[in-house]
Amino acid sequence: MPKSAIEQRVHNAQKWLVGKTKHGDIAALLDLVEMNLKNLK
């Protein structure tokens, strides 16, 4: 899967999780993934 597709999916998931307090752990993990996307080759 291309890097741009992964970035888009992560971003879409983060947008979907906004305001869903039950999923705070997943949102935090997605934040970590987003920060590390630059390291994908």
C-alpha positions in Angstrom: 0.0 0.0 0.0 1.4 3.4 -0.9 2.5 5.8 1.8 -0.1 8.3 0.7 -2.9 5.8 1.1 -1.8 4.9 4.6 -1.6 8.6 5.5 -5.1 9.2 4.2 -6.6 6.2 6.1 -5.0 7.3 9.3 -6.2 10.8 8.8 -9.8 9.6 8.1 -9.8 7.4 11.1 -8.7 10.3 13.3 -11.4 12.4 12.0 -14.0 9.7 12.6 -12.8 9.2 16.2 -13.2 12.9 17.1 -15.6 13.2 20.0 -15.8 9.4 20.6 -14.4 9.3 24.1 -14.7 5.5 24.4 -12.0 5.1 21.7 -9.4 7.4 23.3 -6.8 4.6 23.3 -7.1 4.0 19.6 -7.0 7.7 18.9 -3.8 8.0 20.9 -2.2 5.1 18.9 -3.3 6.7 15.7 -1.5 9.9 16.8 1.7 7.9 17.3 1.2 6.3 13.9 0.8 9.7 12.3 3.9 11.0 13.9 5.9 8.1 12.5 4.5 8.1 9.0 7.5 10.1 7.9 9.7 7.1 8.7 7.9 4.8 6.1 10.0 4.0 3.1 
